[in-house]
């Protein structure tokens, strides 16, 4: 199973960027994006690559669902 997660760009270079992943910052590649990204853009990240942009509402909804799934998993773990 593959998982792609939303993140907000906080720094943008020519072919890479720094993304905030729910409070954790990571460097990612932006070479797969069709248009040059800008600081503040929300992107979907998979294995270190921004693969597409998404709007803030969709990003926040997805993050809320991921947080809920993680909380549920934590309560089920022994």
C-alpha positions in Angstrom: 0.0 0.0 0.0 1.2 3.5 -0.8 0.5 6.6 1.1 0.7 10.2 -0.1 0.3 13.0 2.4 -0.4 16.7 2.1 2.1 19.3 3.2 2.5 23.0 3.0 5.6 24.5 1.2 7.6 26.8 3.5 10.7 27.3 1.4 11.0 26.9 -2.4 14.1 26.5 -4.5 14.6 25.8 -8.2 13.9 22.0 -8.1 13.4 21.4 -4.4 11.5 22.8 -1.4 11.0 22.5 2.3 7.6 21.2 3.3 5.8 21.4 6.6 4.2 18.0 7.3 2.0 18.7 10.2 4.8 20.3 12.2 7.7 18.3 10.8 9.9 19.9 8.1 11.4 17.9 5.3 13.2 18.6 2.0 11.3 17.3 -1.1 11.7 17.4 -4.8 9.4 19.6 -6.9 10.4 18.3 -10.3 7.2 16.5 -10.9 5.0 19.5 -10.6 3.6 21.0 -13.8 4.1 24.6 -12.7 6.7 26.2 -10.4 5.5 26.0 -6.8 5.2 29.0 -4.4 5.6 29.3 -0.6 2.3 28.5 1.0 1.1 26.0 -1.7 -0.3 22.7 -0.5 1.1 19.7 -2.3 0.6 15.9 -2.1 3.9 14.2 -1.2 4.9 10.7 -2.0 8.4 9.2 -1.4 10.0 12.6 -1.2 8.3 14.1 -4.3 5.6 16.7 -4.6 3.3 15.0 -7.1 0.4 17.5 -7.3 -1.0 20.6 -5.7 -4.3 20.7 -3.8 -6.4 23.3 -2.2 -6.3 24.2 1.4 -9.7 22.7 2.2 -8.8 19.4 0.7 -5.4 19.4 2.5 -7.0 20.1 5.9 -9.7 17.5 5.4 -7.1 14.9 4.4 -4.9 15.8 7.4 -7.9 15.5 9.8 -8.7 12.0 8.4 -5.1 10.9 8.8 -5.0 12.2 12.4 -8.2 10.4 13.2 -6.9 7.1 11.7 -3.7 7.4 13.7 -5.7 8.0 16.9 -7.9 5.0 16.2 -4.8 2.9 15.6 -3.2 4.1 18.8 -6.3 3.0 20.8 -6.3 -0.5 19.2 -2.6 -1.2 19.8 -1.7 -3.5 22.7 
